[in-house]
Amino acid sequence: MGEFADPYENEITPVFFKKNIIEAINELFGEVGAAVNIDLLKYQSSCRRAILRVPKTHYVKVRSSLTLCGKYEGKVCAYRVHKATPLLLALQAESRDYNH
């Protein structure tokens, strides 16, 4: 999720969201590092939340790039990772809500 220090009124489209992620990777790891195949599986522009699919070999690069990214089109922002898993099905269930 992208969070802004000041209110950001413009809508962020999926294309610009993914572009900013790739730019963050490029800034930290250069052109070769930015050659990561990132799939934007789901994006909600209203709350700026997304589900990304990243190859296991590039997970650390993407996660560290999101952690260190501090801007979106010149505006101060930060990414918050809510969940990370090697299995897509694990994103559907929340272990805290499971009743035994």
Stockholm file with secondary structure:
# STOCKHOLM 1.0

chainA/1-100         MGEFADPYENEITPVFFKKNIIEAINELFGEVGAAVNIDLLKYQSSCRRAILRVPKTHYVKVRSSLTLCGKYEGKVCAYRVHKATPLLLALQAESRDYNH
#=GR chainA/1-100 SS CEEESSCCCSCCCHHHHHHHHHHHHHHHHHHHHTCCCCEEEEEETTTTEEEEECCGGGHHHHHHHHHHCCEETTEEEEECCCCCCSCGGGGTCCGGGCCC
#=GC SS_cons         CEEESSCCCSCCCHHHHHHHHHHHHHHHHHHHHTCCCCEEEEEETTTTEEEEECCGGGHHHHHHHHHHCCEETTEEEEECCCCCCSCGGGGTCCGGGCCC
//
